[in-house]
Amino acid sequence: MKNGNGIFILYAFAAVLAMTGVGIAVGERNLAGIFLSIIVLIAVFGMGFKTKKKFREAQQSQ
């Protein structure tokens, strides 16, 4: 595994936890939990894509 790939594993686990949160909130019929989990999921995906772009740009400049 390359040096920077550990952060992507953390983003993947965070996304899985957010998706699980959506499922749990649906099961509990908790509307606030559903929306909160979806917002967290979108934020985690956004941070992951932003980090991936930064890594890709750093490799191209080398």
C-alpha positions as a Markdown table, in Angstrom:
| # | Residue | x | y | z |
|---|---|---|---|---|
| 1 | Met | 0.0 | 0.0 | 0.0 |
| 2 | Lys | 1.3 | 3.4 | -0.9 |
| 3 | Asn | 2.0 | 6.0 | 1.8 |
| 4 | Gly | -1.1 | 8.1 | 1.1 |
| 5 | Asn | -3.7 | 5.4 | 0.6 |
| 6 | Gly | -4.4 | 5.0 | 4.4 |
| 7 | Ile | -6.5 | 8.2 | 4.4 |
| 8 | Phe | -8.7 | 6.7 | 1.6 |
| 9 | Ile | -9.4 | 3.7 | 3.7 |
| 10 | Leu | -10.6 | 6.0 | 6.5 |
| 11 | Tyr | -12.8 | 7.9 | 4.1 |
| 12 | Ala | -14.3 | 4.5 | 2.9 |
| 13 | Phe | -15.0 | 3.4 | 6.5 |
| 14 | Ala | -16.6 | 6.8 | 7.3 |
| 15 | Ala | -18.8 | 6.5 | 4.2 |
| 16 | Val | -19.9 | 3.0 | 5.1 |
| 17 | Leu | -20.8 | 4.2 | 8.6 |
| 18 | Ala | -22.8 | 7.1 | 7.2 |
| 19 | Met | -24.7 | 4.7 | 4.9 |
| 20 | Thr | -25.3 | 2.4 | 7.8 |
| 21 | Gly | -26.6 | 5.4 | 9.7 |
| 22 | Val | -29.1 | 6.0 | 6.9 |
| 23 | Gly | -30.3 | 2.4 | 7.2 |
| 24 | Ile | -30.6 | 2.6 | 11.0 |
| 25 | Ala | -32.5 | 5.9 | 10.8 |
| 26 | Val | -34.9 | 4.5 | 8.2 |
| 27 | Gly | -35.5 | 1.5 | 10.5 |
| 28 | Glu | -36.2 | 3.8 | 13.4 |
| 29 | Arg | -38.3 | 6.1 | 11.3 |
| 30 | Asn | -36.1 | 9.0 | 12.4 |
| 31 | Leu | -36.3 | 11.7 | 9.7 |
| 32 | Ala | -33.7 | 13.9 | 11.3 |
| 33 | Gly | -31.3 | 11.0 | 11.5 |
| 34 | Ile | -31.9 | 10.2 | 7.8 |
| 35 | Phe | -31.1 | 13.7 | 6.7 |
| 36 | Leu | -28.1 | 14.0 | 9.0 |
| 37 | Ser | -26.6 | 10.7 | 7.8 |
| 38 | Ile | -27.1 | 11.8 | 4.1 |
| 39 | Ile | -25.4 | 15.1 | 4.8 |
| 40 | Val | -22.5 | 13.4 | 6.5 |
| 41 | Leu | -22.3 | 10.9 | 3.6 |
| 42 | Ile | -22.1 | 13.8 | 1.0 |
| 43 | Ala | -19.5 | 15.6 | 3.1 |
| 44 | Val | -17.3 | 12.4 | 3.4 |
| 45 | Phe | -17.6 | 11.8 | -0.4 |
| 46 | Gly | -16.7 | 15.4 | -1.1 |
| 47 | Met | -13.6 | 15.3 | 1.2 |
| 48 | Gly | -12.5 | 12.0 | -0.4 |
| 49 | Phe | -12.8 | 13.4 | -3.9 |
| 50 | Lys | -11.0 | 16.6 | -2.9 |
| 51 | Thr | -8.2 | 14.6 | -1.3 |
| 52 | Lys | -7.9 | 12.4 | -4.4 |
| 53 | Lys | -7.6 | 15.4 | -6.7 |
| 54 | Lys | -4.9 | 16.9 | -4.4 |
| 55 | Phe | -2.9 | 13.6 | -4.5 |
| 56 | Arg | -3.3 | 13.3 | -8.3 |
| 57 | Glu | -2.2 | 16.9 | -8.9 |
| 58 | Ala | 0.8 | 16.4 | -6.5 |
| 59 | Gln | 1.9 | 13.3 | -8.6 |
| 60 | Gln | 1.6 | 15.2 | -11.9 |
| 61 | Ser | 3.8 | 18.0 | -10.7 |
| 62 | Gln | 6.7 | 15.6 | -9.8 |
